Amino acid sequence: MLRPALLALAALLAAAPARAEYPERPIRLIVAFAAGGGSDLQARLMAAGLSAQLRQPVVVENRTGAGGNIGAVAAAQAEPDGYTLLATTPALAINESLYARPGYSVARDFVGVAPWATSPMTFVVNPALPVNTLADLVGYVRANPGRVTYASGGIGLITHIGQELLKYQQRLDMVHVPYRGQAPAITDLIAGQVQMSLDSPISSLGFIRAGRLRALAITSATRSAILPEVPTVVEAGFPDLVAEVWYGLAAPARTPPAVVARLNAAIQAAQAVPEARVQEEQAGAELSSSGAAEYDLFMRAEVARWGEVIRAARIQVE
């Protein structure tokens, strides 16, 4: 009696269209910053790697504004189907506490997909400042409260918050001078208008080599290949100052786990291509990999870490 029913069911299943394997159409990768910057460069490297692995176009879309919040909100509100992704940077974690109404929550609105690369920063000072190490700098600031100025590319950027981390941890009295971009901040640092800053090694390398800036420490746990003579903050005695610029991928919350796993595997496969490592070295960065769950936990931890610093410094952007 059951045989005719089973045969009919088998016929129906055979006639049903097979479920298309993800991805079956182009993927949109939202970058929350303007084209041409470091975040955009890393996003385009990720997009190229993903496209090669997934055999679908990965189209970069720059959605700028509000320090990265406009792009983040656009990604958070997208359909959670794996066809809209967000290129992540520290701004995603920082802005959640920096802005009174950022428009998103990392824990609520996103799921981590994969890390891509990290890049350290370097504490640099004007050579006229009588310090040669990070410990020297801390001692000098304590001996001269309120007299040392530190420049950044703008309020809330990692070049600002990273220095606030030093100020907060060491209870230092320093004066922040924000600029409209890191380039003018470094120009004034070289000219002696300000005394210290936090910059990417690749950007400050030429000035350090020329003796126009002095590098005190690099903010990674291991030394940089492009500045091997500069000690790490760990070596300098400040292990809690390890703070790198990170790049990766997030997806809207409720994106299917199978899709997230597919994307994570594609990123790791793209990182295994030798050219990817060379490109990162040329950019002063290095590849970073982990599972999706680990990256999700990392992003949430970064929200908590920078939120503590921002609240202690009472920094907020409306």
Backbone torsions as a table, in degrees:
resi	resn	phi	psi	omega
1	MET	NA	-32.9	-177.7
2	LEU	-79.5	-20.9	-172.2
3	ARG	-60.3	-45.8	179.3
4	PRO	-60.4	-39.0	-179.7
5	ALA	-65.7	-40.7	179.1
6	LEU	-66.0	-39.7	177.9
7	LEU	-64.2	-39.1	178.9
8	ALA	-65.7	-41.1	178.7
9	LEU	-64.2	-42.7	178.5
10	ALA	-60.9	-39.5	179.3
11	ALA	-64.6	-41.5	179.1
12	LEU	-63.3	-43.6	-179.6
13	LEU	-64.6	-37.7	179.7
14	ALA	-67.6	-34.0	-178.6
15	ALA	-79.4	-20.7	-177.1
16	ALA	-69.3	140.6	179.5
17	PRO	-66.4	140.3	178.5
18	ALA	-68.5	143.4	178.6
19	ARG	-68.6	129.2	-178.4
20	ALA	-67.1	139.7	179.2
21	GLU	-81.8	134.2	178.1
22	TYR	-69.1	138.0	-5.6
23	PRO	-95.0	146.8	179.8
24	GLU	-112.3	2.4	177.0
25	ARG	-152.3	172.2	-178.1
26	PRO	-59.3	151.3	179.7
27	ILE	-109.3	140.3	177.5
28	ARG	-100.5	127.7	177.1
29	LEU	-112.6	109.7	-178.5
30	ILE	-82.9	128.9	173.5
31	VAL	-112.4	124.9	-172.8
32	ALA	-84.3	8.7	-178.3
33	PHE	-132.1	167.5	-174.0
34	ALA	-68.7	156.4	176.9
35	ALA	-64.1	144.9	175.5
36	GLY	101.6	-19.1	-179.8
37	GLY	-85.5	179.9	-178.7
38	GLY	-62.4	-39.4	179.8
39	SER	-64.7	-40.8	179.4
40	ASP	-66.7	-42.0	178.6
41	LEU	-58.7	-48.7	-178.8
42	GLN	-64.7	-37.9	178.8
43	ALA	-62.8	-40.3	-179.0
44	ARG	-71.0	-32.7	173.4
45	LEU	-65.6	-42.3	176.8
46	MET	-62.7	-44.5	-177.9
47	ALA	-60.6	-42.6	179.9
48	ALA	-64.8	-42.7	179.0
49	GLY	-64.5	-44.2	178.7
50	LEU	-63.3	-43.4	-178.5
51	SER	-59.7	-42.2	-179.9
52	ALA	-65.8	-36.6	-177.4
53	GLN	-80.0	-37.9	-175.8
54	LEU	-90.6	-12.8	-179.4
55	ARG	59.4	38.1	173.4
56	GLN	-141.4	148.0	176.5
57	PRO	-63.0	138.7	172.5
58	VAL	-116.6	108.7	-170.2
59	VAL	-97.3	121.2	178.6
60	VAL	-79.8	130.5	177.8
61	GLU	-124.6	114.0	178.8
62	ASN	-83.3	113.8	178.0
63	ARG	-117.7	92.7	-171.6
64	THR	-95.3	165.6	174.8
65	GLY	125.5	150.9	176.7
66	ALA	54.9	39.9	176.2
67	GLY	65.5	19.0	-178.6
68	GLY	110.1	-8.4	-176.0
69	ASN	-70.3	-33.9	-177.8
70	ILE	-63.6	-45.1	177.8
71	GLY	-65.3	-41.0	179.9
72	ALA	-62.4	-43.3	179.9
73	VAL	-65.3	-40.6	178.6
74	ALA	-60.1	-40.9	179.1
75	ALA	-70.1	-40.9	-179.1
76	ALA	-62.3	-33.0	-176.2
77	GLN	-90.5	-1.6	-179.0
78	ALA	-73.4	161.0	176.6
79	GLU	-61.2	129.8	-177.3
80	PRO	-81.4	64.7	-175.7
81	ASP	-119.3	4.9	179.6
82	GLY	89.0	-0.4	-178.4
83	TYR	-100.2	0.2	169.7
84	THR	-132.9	123.9	-179.2
85	LEU	-125.4	161.7	177.3
86	LEU	-118.4	131.1	171.8
87	ALA	-78.2	117.2	-172.9
88	THR	-93.9	147.3	175.2
89	THR	-144.2	172.9	177.3
90	PRO	-56.8	-25.0	179.8
91	ALA	-58.0	-33.0	179.8
92	LEU	-60.8	-40.4	179.4
93	ALA	-78.7	-41.6	-177.0
94	ILE	-65.5	-44.9	-172.4
95	ASN	-65.7	-24.1	-179.5
96	GLU	-61.2	-32.0	176.8
97	SER	-99.5	-27.2	-175.8
98	LEU	-68.8	-39.1	-177.6
99	TYR	-98.0	140.6	178.1
100	ALA	-64.7	-36.0	179.7
101	ARG	-136.8	79.0	-178.4
102	PRO	-68.8	-23.3	178.9
103	GLY	93.6	1.0	-179.9
104	TYR	-155.5	164.9	171.2
105	SER	-131.6	129.2	-179.1
106	VAL	-59.0	-47.2	-177.2
107	ALA	-66.4	-36.4	-175.9
108	ARG	-84.4	-38.5	-166.8
109	ASP	-105.4	-8.9	-176.4
110	PHE	-132.9	158.8	169.1
111	VAL	-127.8	132.8	178.7
112	GLY	-68.1	139.4	179.0
113	VAL	-105.4	-56.3	-178.1
114	ALA	-170.4	146.6	168.3
115	PRO	-79.5	159.6	177.9
116	TRP	-120.8	-55.5	-177.1
117	ALA	-155.2	162.3	174.3
118	THR	-131.4	152.6	178.1
119	SER	-139.0	127.5	178.8
120	PRO	-75.8	173.1	172.6
121	MET	-121.6	165.8	-177.1
122	THR	-127.9	129.2	171.3
123	PHE	-74.9	117.8	-179.3
124	VAL	-123.2	147.0	178.8
125	VAL	-131.7	160.6	170.4
126	ASN	-67.8	134.5	-177.2
127	PRO	-58.4	-18.2	178.7
128	ALA	-71.9	-19.6	178.2
129	LEU	-72.3	126.6	-172.5
130	PRO	-78.4	59.7	178.3
131	VAL	-137.8	146.5	179.1
132	ASN	-123.0	-13.6	-179.9
133	THR	-134.3	168.5	177.3
134	LEU	-66.6	-36.0	176.5
135	ALA	-64.3	-38.7	175.6
136	ASP	-59.0	-43.8	-178.5
137	LEU	-61.5	-47.3	179.6
138	VAL	-59.4	-44.7	179.0
139	GLY	-63.8	-38.9	-179.8
140	TYR	-66.1	-43.2	179.6
141	VAL	-63.6	-40.5	179.3
142	ARG	-65.5	-32.8	178.9
143	ALA	-79.7	-16.0	-178.3
144	ASN	-133.1	63.7	-175.9
145	PRO	-59.7	134.3	176.2
146	GLY	77.3	3.6	-175.5
147	ARG	-107.0	-16.4	-179.6
148	VAL	-93.3	130.4	179.5
149	THR	-107.0	139.1	178.1
150	TYR	-124.4	130.7	-174.8
151	ALA	-98.0	152.0	174.3
152	SER	-144.4	167.9	178.2
153	GLY	-79.1	2.8	177.4
154	GLY	149.5	155.7	-179.2
155	ILE	-62.8	128.1	176.2
156	GLY	90.9	-10.6	176.8
157	LEU	-73.6	162.0	-177.7
158	ILE	-62.0	-30.0	177.4
159	THR	-67.5	-22.3	174.9
160	HIS	-87.2	-53.9	-174.2
161	ILE	-65.7	-32.1	176.8
162	GLY	-62.5	-36.7	176.7
163	GLN	-76.1	-31.1	174.3
164	GLU	-64.3	-31.4	177.5
165	LEU	-62.3	-45.2	176.0
166	LEU	-61.6	-45.7	-179.2
167	LYS	-61.6	-42.4	-178.5
168	TYR	-69.1	-46.8	-176.5
169	GLN	-67.3	-36.2	-176.2
170	GLN	-98.4	0.7	179.3
171	ARG	54.7	54.8	-175.9
172	LEU	-98.7	150.2	176.4
173	ASP	-105.5	95.4	179.5
174	MET	-128.9	163.1	-176.8
175	VAL	-112.2	122.9	179.3
176	HIS	-83.5	134.0	175.4
177	VAL	-122.3	100.2	-179.2
178	PRO	-81.8	144.8	176.7
179	TYR	-120.6	168.3	176.5
180	ARG	-92.7	68.4	-178.4
181	GLY	120.8	152.3	-178.2
182	GLN	-73.1	-31.6	-178.2
183	ALA	-59.8	-49.9	177.4
184	PRO	-65.9	-28.6	177.0
185	ALA	-64.3	-44.2	179.8
186	ILE	-70.1	-34.9	176.6
187	THR	-59.1	-45.7	179.6
188	ASP	-72.2	-29.3	176.0
189	LEU	-64.8	-44.7	178.0
190	ILE	-62.7	-37.0	-179.2
191	ALA	-76.6	-9.5	179.5
192	GLY	86.9	11.5	178.5
193	GLN	-73.8	-29.2	173.1
194	VAL	-130.5	170.7	-169.7
195	GLN	-113.6	-20.8	179.9
196	MET	-153.2	163.0	176.1
197	SER	-160.7	177.6	176.1
198	LEU	-124.5	123.1	-172.9
199	ASP	-139.5	162.2	176.6
200	SER	-74.8	144.2	-179.3
201	PRO	-58.2	-39.0	-177.3
202	ILE	-66.3	-32.6	-179.8
203	SER	-76.1	-37.2	-175.5
204	SER	-95.9	-3.9	-174.5
205	LEU	-53.2	-50.8	-177.9
206	GLY	-60.9	-40.2	-179.8
207	PHE	-69.4	-35.3	177.5
208	ILE	-67.6	-45.6	179.9
209	ARG	-62.5	-33.8	-178.9
210	ALA	-82.5	-4.1	-179.8
211	GLY	80.0	12.7	-179.2
212	ARG	-88.4	-17.0	172.2
213	LEU	-134.1	153.4	175.4
214	ARG	-115.7	124.5	179.0
215	ALA	-89.0	128.6	-178.7
216	LEU	-98.9	-41.6	-177.9
217	ALA	-164.7	153.9	177.9
218	ILE	-109.6	143.7	-167.4
219	THR	-88.7	23.5	176.6
220	SER	-105.9	170.8	178.5
221	ALA	-81.6	-20.3	177.7
222	THR	-125.2	157.7	-177.0
223	ARG	-67.5	153.7	-179.8
224	SER	-83.1	141.1	178.7
225	ALA	-67.0	-27.2	-178.2
226	ILE	-92.8	-13.7	174.8
227	LEU	-133.8	61.1	-172.9
228	PRO	-65.9	-19.1	-178.8
229	GLU	-82.4	-11.2	-176.7
230	VAL	-90.2	125.1	-179.6
231	PRO	-68.4	155.9	175.2
232	THR	-80.2	165.5	176.3
233	VAL	-64.6	-27.5	176.9
234	VAL	-66.4	-47.8	178.6
235	GLU	-63.3	-32.6	-178.8
236	ALA	-76.7	-6.9	178.4
237	GLY	96.5	17.1	-178.6
238	PHE	-129.2	65.4	-174.8
239	PRO	-62.3	-25.6	-179.4
240	ASP	-77.0	-2.2	177.8
241	LEU	-92.6	2.8	175.7
242	VAL	-60.8	117.9	-176.7
243	ALA	-157.9	106.0	-178.3
244	GLU	-107.9	155.1	171.3
245	VAL	-76.6	127.9	-177.1
246	TRP	-120.0	146.2	-179.4
247	TYR	-128.5	140.8	179.8
248	GLY	-171.6	-159.2	-177.3
249	LEU	-128.6	139.9	170.0
250	ALA	-130.4	159.3	177.8
251	ALA	-127.8	160.1	175.4
252	PRO	-57.7	145.5	175.9
253	ALA	-54.6	149.9	-179.6
254	ARG	74.8	9.9	169.8
255	THR	-63.8	133.1	-175.8
256	PRO	-54.3	135.6	179.7
257	PRO	-54.5	-34.9	179.8
258	ALA	-65.0	-36.3	177.9
259	VAL	-68.9	-43.8	177.7
260	VAL	-59.4	-44.1	179.5
261	ALA	-63.4	-39.3	178.0
262	ARG	-63.1	-43.0	179.6
263	LEU	-67.1	-41.4	179.2
264	ASN	-62.0	-42.9	178.9
265	ALA	-64.1	-37.6	179.7
266	ALA	-67.0	-39.9	177.8
267	ILE	-63.5	-45.8	-178.6
268	GLN	-65.1	-34.7	176.0
269	ALA	-67.5	-39.2	178.1
270	ALA	-64.8	-36.3	179.2
271	GLN	-68.5	-24.2	-179.1
272	ALA	-76.6	-12.7	177.1
273	VAL	-72.0	124.1	-175.5
274	PRO	-52.7	-35.5	-178.2
275	GLU	-61.6	-31.3	-178.8
276	ALA	-62.1	-43.0	179.5
277	ARG	-65.2	-40.9	179.0
278	VAL	-62.7	-43.7	179.8
279	GLN	-61.5	-40.3	179.5
280	GLU	-68.4	-39.7	177.7
281	GLU	-61.4	-39.6	178.3
282	GLN	-66.1	-27.2	179.0
283	ALA	-90.5	2.8	-179.3
284	GLY	75.5	24.9	-178.2
285	ALA	-128.2	177.4	173.8
286	GLU	-143.3	150.9	-177.6
287	LEU	-66.6	149.2	179.5
288	SER	-138.9	132.1	-177.7
289	SER	-134.0	151.6	174.7
290	SER	-167.8	173.7	173.8
291	GLY	-72.6	165.2	-179.1
292	ALA	-62.8	-42.6	-178.6
293	ALA	-62.9	-40.2	178.9
294	GLU	-65.0	-39.6	179.8
295	TYR	-68.4	-36.3	177.1
296	ASP	-61.4	-44.9	177.9
297	LEU	-64.4	-37.9	178.7
298	PHE	-61.2	-46.3	-179.5
299	MET	-61.5	-41.2	179.2
300	ARG	-65.6	-38.0	177.8
301	ALA	-65.5	-35.9	178.1
302	GLU	-66.8	-36.5	175.4
303	VAL	-58.9	-46.3	-178.7
304	ALA	-67.1	-42.9	-177.0
305	ARG	-62.6	-52.3	-176.8
306	TRP	-74.3	-27.5	176.3
307	GLY	-62.1	-38.9	178.6
308	GLU	-62.1	-44.1	179.9
309	VAL	-66.1	-44.8	-177.5
310	ILE	-63.4	-42.6	178.9
311	ARG	-67.6	-39.4	179.8
312	ALA	-65.5	-37.3	-179.4
313	ALA	-85.1	-7.6	-179.9
314	ARG	57.4	47.7	178.4
315	ILE	-97.6	131.8	174.7
316	GLN	-155.4	141.5	177.2
317	VAL	-116.3	131.3	-179.4
318	GLU	-75.2	NA	NA
